């Protein structure tokens, strides 16, 4: 006679209820996801969307057992119903007139409503970060992006020009256009725009949430340093793209831009985050050793 494990028995008991919920969400949002994957998320400046979604779902699943354990006798929250109604309204309006921020926002609100109805405010509090993290999927208004992106591109272009000139490369700049040798490169929005900065900010916040340092100084310092780290990663990306074009030609530069530039950006940012975090760990450890009282050996006179 085979015995069923408690976890499997629990899964079988919850399957009818959660199966219906998951089926309803799939019916609503599979068309939305298809449109995003073939439209908005297919563009380079919004390519982080599916990555943010996958990481957010992983973060939710990571603490799901803990949430269930702390909500053995869940207190359902009545606020879940108005949140659910708002989510459905956002979905209908966004789907009808093709407003991506409303459609994406409706997905976040719907999941929050389900947690409120199933596990109450305590369950949602425990899972607050995945929902905050999903906000990075929502595209910002075009006028705001345009207003902030131009100064950022100019700053990245300025630093890249002076850095390459420092190493004796024949580089000049006019606005956001870099001239190196016989080639001209326009620093595009995807190379140094607001969305790119927000993507790297999301990467840094995800790292902070996963490692969960006990040192408040280390957490706060790393969170504040994510902005200059993101800027530096963008400068590295532009410099690498410029050097690829200079040495291998415009065709190689364009191929690199569409194939590997994003990878260089994320690897640069991740390397810088790990390096800065290691330095902060050294500072915290050094400060702890310095503040520790000296150890006395031997008997007192």
N, C-alpha and C positions, 0 to 999 in steps of 0.2 A: 504493500500500500504506500503510495507516494504522498508526501506531506507538502502542502503549499506554504511557501515562506510568507511571513507577515507582510513584507513589502509587495509581493505579488498579489496577495489577497486584497491589500489596500488599493493597488492599481486596478484590479478587476472591479472593485466596488465603485471606484470613482470614474471608470471608463464611460458609462452612459452619460453622466452629467458633463464631464470635461470633453467627451467626444462631440457632444452637441455644440458646446461653446466653440471648440476648435473648428468644427465644420462651418459654423456661421461666420467666423472670422475669415476662413479661407474663401467662402463665397463672396464676401465683401471685398477682400483686399488682394486676392490673386490678380484680378484685372488691373488694380492700381499698381501692384508690383511689376506687372508686365509692362505697363506704360512707362513706369519709371526706368526700368532696365533698358528699354529700347529708346527712351527719350532723354529725360533730364539726367539720369545717372550715367548715360553713355557719354556725356560731355566730360572733358578732362577736369573742369573746375568743380564738378559735382560727383566725381568718381568715388569719393569717400563714402557716399550714401550707403551702399550695400555693406561696406566694411563696418560702419557704425551700427547698422541694424544687426549684423551677425554678432558683433561684440556685445551689444546690448542684450540680445537674447541669451547669450552665454552667461552674462553677469546675472540675469534673472534666474537662470537654471542653477547657477552656482550657489545661490543662497535660498533656493526654493525649499529644500528640506529643513533648513533652519527656520524659515518662515512658518512652515507647517507645524514644526515642533513647538514654536512659541505661540501658535494659534490653535492649540489642540481643542480649545473651546472658543472658536472665533466669535467676536462680537461684530455682527454685521453693521455696516455704517449706512445710514439712510442717504447720505450725500452721494452714494454711488449711483442712485437713480437720476438725479439731475446731471451728473457728469456723463452718464450713459446717454441721456437725451441730447446733451450738447455734442457728444462725439458723433452721434448719428446725424444731427443737423449739419455739422461740419462736413461729414462725408457726403451727404446728399448735395449740398451746395458746391463743394469742391469738385465732386465728380461731374455734376451737371454743367458747370461752366469752366471746367479744366483749370482749377486753381490748386496747384500742387501743394503749397503750404497747408491749405485746409485739409486736403486728403491725408497728408502725412500726419498732421496734428490730430486728425480724428482717430488714427491708429493708436497714437500714444494715449489719448484720452480714453479710448475704449478699453485698453489694457488696464489703465489706472482704475476705471470704473469696475472692472471685473474683480480686481484685487480688493477694492473697497467693499464690494458686495460679498465677497467670499471670506476675506480675512480681516476686514475692518481697517481702521486708521493705522493700527500697529503694524499690520502686514505691509501697508504702503510705505510707512516710515522706514521699515527695514530694507525695502527695495527702492529707496528714493533715487539712488545714484543711476541705475540703468535708465530710469525715466528722464532724469536730467541729461544723461549722455545722449539719449535719442533726439534731444532738441537740436543737436548738431546736424541732423539730417535735413532739417527744415531750411530751405533756401531763403536768404535774406532779400529784402526789397531791392530792386535794381538801382534806384537812385542812391540808396545808402551805400551799396557796394561800389558804385561808380565814384561817389564822393570820397570814399576812404581809400580805394584801390590806387588812384593816381599818385597821391603822395607816397604810398608804400612802394610803388614801382620806381618812382624817382629815387627814393632812398636806397633801394636795393641796387639800382643801376649805378648810383654814385659810389657805393662801397665796392661793388664788383669792379668798376673801372679803376679805382685807386689801388685795389688789391692786385689786379693784373699788371697795372703800370709799375707797381713796386717790384715785380719780378721781370721787368724789362720787356713786357709784351707791347707791341705797337697798337695800343687801344686808345680810343677816344669816345666821347659820349655827347649826344645831343638829345636832351630830354630823357626819354626812356629807350632811345636807340643807341646800341653799342656798335662801334666800328672797330673791327680788329682785322688788320691786313686789308684784304680786298673784300671782306665780307661785312655785311650789316645784319645785326640781329635786333629785333624789336622785343623788348621784355613784355611779354603778354600778361594778361590778367591771371592766367593759370600758373605763371611762374612766380608771381609776387603779389597776388591779390588777397582781398580780405577773406575769401573762402578758403584759400590755402592756409592762411594764418589760423583760422578757426579749426581747420582739420588737424593741424599740428598741436593746437591747444587741446583738442579732444584726445589726441594721442598721449600728451603729457598727463592729463587728468586720469585717463585710463590706467596709465602706469602707476600713478599715485594710489589709485583705488585698489589695484591688485597687490602692490607691495605692502601697503598699510604700515608705514613706519610709526614707531612709538614716539619718536622725537617730534615735538611740535615745531621746533626750529627747522628741522630738516624738511618737514612737510610744507611749511609756509614759504621757506626760502626756495624750494624747488618749484612750487606753484607760481611764485613771482618771477622766477627765472625762465619759465616756459616761454614768455613773450620774446625776450632776446634770443633764446635758443631757436625759436621758430624763425625769427628774422635771419639769424646766422645760417640756418639750413637753406633758406631761400637764396641767400648770397652764394652758398656753395653750389647749389643747383645751377644758377645762372653762370657762374664761373666755369663749371664743368661743361655745360652746353656750349659756351663760347670757345673753350679750348678744343672741344671735339670738332666744332666747325672750322677753327683755325688750322688744325692739323690734318683733318680728313675731308674737309669740304662741306658745302652747304647741304648736299644730299644726306651725308652721314649725320649732320647736325639735326636735320628735320626728322630723320629716322630715330635718332636718339631721343628727341623731344617727345615723340609719340610712343616710343617703346620703353625707354628706361629712365627718363627724367623724373617721373614720379617715384620710381624705386630709389633713385639717388636721394631725393628729397626725404623720404621716410627713413632710409637707412642713416642719413646724416643726422636727422633729428633724433632718432633713437640712440645713436652713438653719443651724441652730445648730452642727451638726458642721462644716460648711464654714466658718462664721464663726470658730469656735474654732481650726480647723486653720490658717486664714489668720493668725490672731493668733500661734499657735505658730511658724509659718514666719517671721513678722516677728521674733519673739524670738530664734529660732535664727540668722537672718541678722544681726541686730544684735549678738548675742554673738560671732558669727564675725568680724565686722568689728572689734569692739573687741579681740578677742584677737589679731588679725593684727598682725605687726610693722610698724612704719611704714616706708614706702618712701622710700629715700634716693636722691636724684638728684645728679649731678655726680661729679667725681673726688675721690678721697681726697687729703688734703694730704700 
